[in-house]
Amino acid sequence: MIHNAKRPVTDPNTLPPMPYHRVDMKRYIGKTYLGTRTMTYHSSFGCPFLCGFCAVAAIYKSRWVGKRASSVVDEILWFKDQHGVNAVEFVDNNFFVAEKRTLEIAAGLRGRGIAWWAEARPDTLMLYSDATWRAMRDSGCKMIFFGAESSSKETLELMNKGGKQTPDMILELAARAKAFDIIPEFSFVLGTPSDDVDGQIERDIRYIRRIKEINAKSEIVIYVFSPVFFDDADLLQKSRAFGFEFPNRLVEWLQPQWTSFDLRKQPLTPWLKPRHLEQISNFERVLNARFPTVSDIKLKRWQTGILKTLGAWRYKSGFYIAPWEIRFVANRLFRYRQPEIEGF
């Protein structure tokens, strides 16, 4: 077995213009919350951070390189002129690494009728100036995805987010996004290895409720922790200390219990019991009923009203057990889509 040496990330600014004229663009443009003709676009590659649960960190090893802001703006405006695009999902692993670049892109898109969405790291955006936040909003930024991950400072440190990102920072970020009328989309990873799994899940649930109190428009995306094969990560080492291990042979990955492992819904982690998964699922179902996602454009206003009514008393009382009525209405009657399903 021969392992090739890792190549450096190719600088996209050294590549010739992409031959988009050879692509059937109508296959890649669709209607979303952002706009009637939405496309996805990669403006950068990699991420300069090393979060211990993230596959991007394992692949890129803190490397990041972005296209020049002028090139990004020119291409997006070309898509608008040639294909009528009016919204863009920047699917970069971390779009907001460089504030100057973000500001230049925002300035180029302002007044062009382009709505957009992208992913960010919380501590990066908290360092942005109010002027840049305002420019982002005025340029069409409607929503930003953030990895909030946990209410625990210790867990954030295990994820290699501690020290810079804190639980209090996320609360401040929710308030700041509200002030600039940009919807924050916060992802959480529940069920990390712990001696007190029950207590940690309860604390995460209470924390999510605090975020909604500060900014009710905050979108909440919940995952269940699945270890990532990243030997340098403290989180993987702690997972192994609690009895987790990846398969040793390639053929073992074909076993049914591993096929959906990376979907982060049914992880094979020894410390999580079926009751924990049920607890997380029940809370998520009640939360999504009380606060239906704005990204589900197929959900009609009267359907939203019914979901809110079903979820209101449960959410207010904190009674999440067996929300069968919500499950029936949401899944069987409305085909309700959770925030993380299929992006937008």
Stockholm file with secondary structure:
# STOCKHOLM 1.0

chainA/1-344         MIHNAKRPVTDPNTLPPMPYHRVDMKRYIGKTYLGTRTMTYHSSFGCPFLCGFCAVAAIYKSRWVGKRASSVVDEILWFKDQHGVNAVEFVDNNFFVAEKRTLEIAAGLRGRGIAWWAEARPDTLMLYSDATWRAMRDSGCKMIFFGAESSSKETLELMNKGGKQTPDMILELAARAKAFDIIPEFSFVLGTPSDDVDGQIERDIRYIRRIKEINAKSEIVIYVFSPVFFDDADLLQKSRAFGFEFPNRLVEWLQPQWTSFDLRKQPLTPWLKPRHLEQISNFERVLNARFPTVSDIKLKRWQTGILKTLGAWRYKSGFYIAPWEIRFVANRLFRYRQPEIEGF
#=GR chainA/1-344 SS CCCCCCCCCCCGGGSCCCCGGGSCGGGGCBCCSSCSSEEEECCEEECSCCCTTCHHHHHHTTCEEECCHHHHHHHHHHHHHHHCCCEEEECCSSTTSCHHHHHHHHHHHTTTTCEEEEEECHHHHHHSCHHHHHHHHHHTEEEEEEEEECSCHHHHHHTTCTTTSCHHHHHHHHHHHHHTTCEEEEEEEECCSCSCHHHHHHHHHHHHHHHHHHCTTCEEEEEECCCCCCTTCHHHHHHHHTTCCCCSSGGGGGSHHHHTGGGSSSCCCTTCCHHHHHHHHHHHHHHHHHSCCTTCTTSCHHHHHHHHHHHHHHHHHTCCSCCHHHHIIIIIISCCCCTTTTCC
#=GC SS_cons         CCCCCCCCCCCGGGSCCCCGGGSCGGGGCBCCSSCSSEEEECCEEECSCCCTTCHHHHHHTTCEEECCHHHHHHHHHHHHHHHCCCEEEECCSSTTSCHHHHHHHHHHHTTTTCEEEEEECHHHHHHSCHHHHHHHHHHTEEEEEEEEECSCHHHHHHTTCTTTSCHHHHHHHHHHHHHTTCEEEEEEEECCSCSCHHHHHHHHHHHHHHHHHHCTTCEEEEEECCCCCCTTCHHHHHHHHTTCCCCSSGGGGGSHHHHTGGGSSSCCCTTCCHHHHHHHHHHHHHHHHHSCCTTCTTSCHHHHHHHHHHHHHHHHHTCCSCCHHHHIIIIIISCCCCTTTTCC
//
